[in-house]
Amino acid sequence: MKRFIVLSLISMLLVSMLAPMTASAAVNSYIYDVNGVAYAPAPAEVTYYFNGTDAGSGLFNRPKDMAFGPDGKLYIADTDNDRIVVLNEFYKAEYSFTVFTDDRGVADSLSKPNGIFVTKDGDIYIADTGNTRVVAFDKDWNYKLTIIIPMFYESVEDPIDKGIKYSIKKGETVEENVLVMENEELGTPVLVKGYTDDKGVERPLIGPTGVSVSHNGYLYVQFSELSLVRVFYRGEFVREFKTSDLFPNDYSFKPKKVASEGGRVFVVSEDDTNGLMLFDTNGNFHSYNGANKLTRSIWEIFKKLIATAAQREYIPPKIPTPFDNVTIDEDGFVYTVMGTVDKWNPFKSKPIRKQTNAGDDIIRGTPVGDMKFPPEGTKNATVVGPSQLVDIVVGERGVYSVLDTRRGRVFTYDYDGNLLFIFGDIGDTAGTFRGATAIERKDDKILVLDNLSGYITVFTLSDYGRLIIDAENAYYSGNYEESERLWKEVLKKNSNLEIGYAGLSKVYLRQDRYKEALEYAKLGKTKFYYSKAFQYYREQVVKANIYWGLAVVLVLAVLIALFRKFAMPKIREKKPLDRFETWRGLKYAFHIIFHPFDGFWDMHHEKRGNAKAATVIYALIMLLMIVKSQFTGFLFGPLTEKEFNVLFTIGSVAIPVILWCVCNWSITTLFNGDGKPITIYTATAYAMVPFILINVPIIILSNFFTLEEGVLLTVLAGIAVAWCALLLFAGMLTIHQYTIGGTVVTMMATVLGAAIVIFIVMLVFSLLQQLAMFAVSVYQEIITRM
């Protein structure tokens, strides 16, 4: 009896290990907020995790493509098994399609199918790569036609564009490694599977690498190795896309992906750094769309500047990143993804794009996949570098998901480019991948094909993930009350989700509940919607209080006028504060900022101004920086929440001032400058007065301006910096008695000297740290051996 129980338990364990994953299993998830990585509930569950054996068709072997049919069935191109596997809605094999009979009753079979496309009518097109052809079947797998590649006709009229004809001679070799002959008896093309070249070497023919069908019935077949795309209509050859005379002779056209819509045909050419190729329906190259712009890091620019001419020759040229995939949504927008994201600046590289007819990128937000990642060269890191995006699928209401093959993750964004959720990882267990290559979506299910393991993972949106999608859809459809309810449910499950607060802000904005929209936009860290809500809320407040506001302004104007008429003359007569040296020094600062050369001359030679006033100015600057960090408006302050540190704020003012004064005095002493340390200290403080005067109104106005109006604040900040720089230049020129050129040189030398001092201090600190670590290790070694 015990033996029977043990054997039963072992059998159950083996069955559970061999059976496909059918029970729901949560997957790892996280989300990004302005402070970094935050916890998030699992947005999807692994509801099925299977290979060919689990599906009842035998193991998959390097599957290359998959597609859903209109009947909900899943079609898989099981490439190295020379077959198409069709799974039902329960992911069980209905067909394992390899052998078929053509319309002449001749048996035939597939070889290395690389691509599959299922039309809305259920017709199935297969890129039968090993046989260098495309075969087509109807929804019931009845044979329709075979398109031999390449196919030759003496004269072919375009079925759509009447009057355009193509003439190609029979039996002619048109590309290297390609040869087709006509069978005179059957009157149909016959495929030659190989040929012997002029050196007696047997060479195979090269077949299609992908297939797609446009909504108007055009069949596009791409050949990477043959550098062309061939177009067919109802089985007849229409035209082919090649590079035009506009391209250099050494240009390599390798079509990797084709998508068509209306009169536009978009082609992703492998390793083409110029962008997405746009052809018209006649096969004429039109233009490149969405070419990637180069981005250079500061280090790259600096390295090129200091390099010699010989060293520059060994610096590899930086080229734009090519596209890797393209798809078109139901509204005709073109989505592209780039596999390689700029490791220096992933946000500027824009690896995901949504293009209009004119080629303009209208993608919102900054969708880049992983925002935080270990840089290349990081020790003990399993995976380094940014995401490598290989596929994209567009779902309902503009929501799209992209597949990151580097880390095996799926990133889902809304139409505004806001990250909704993340799931997936690298591994060999359910919900993880070794070589994720393709993604598909059907209703609540997201499927990921793993080319290396031969597994397909079916994710079903969890309650949390479905709530997010439903909330987005409700808002998109104009059902704002339902969207509000759903977003509140989402936030109950995950209070860290900033997009949830932003979603409520958008809802309240649509409902004219501007005060609530402001509150939730701030919680969601979205400045765009905060600015919109603030604009309308400000209008509401002004309209409701216009008369009270005018009354207050009138009263203040009367009080100011009375003060200037009666109180100010008496204050001027008595001048009670003029007996204080510090006050006189502060008043003199206002003279200097408007008359810098005279002012600094008198300060240096007639001892006007004083160091006490300068110290007060520095203290005011420190106070201003504290106030600025706490009271700048939300729209113009940093989104990242950091702990406020008074000592750090004081040091951010004191340390640069000390470095400037010490280094400037040291440099000018070598060049016979007249300025003394106390004079430099005082002149520098007086030069900073405009910074205080202009930043005070900037802080106040930042709480009343929208983003569009913030240009004025930028202009004011620029004026403050320029004014201070000019005053500092006038001060150094006057007190040191230099020429203009000498002043510029000494000021630049001062900045360089300060940088050297900082470097030396950091070096000494690092050496002391290493010395301390060495002493600790020696002490621990002694203690251990005692």
Disulfide bonds with the S-S distance in Angstrom:
none
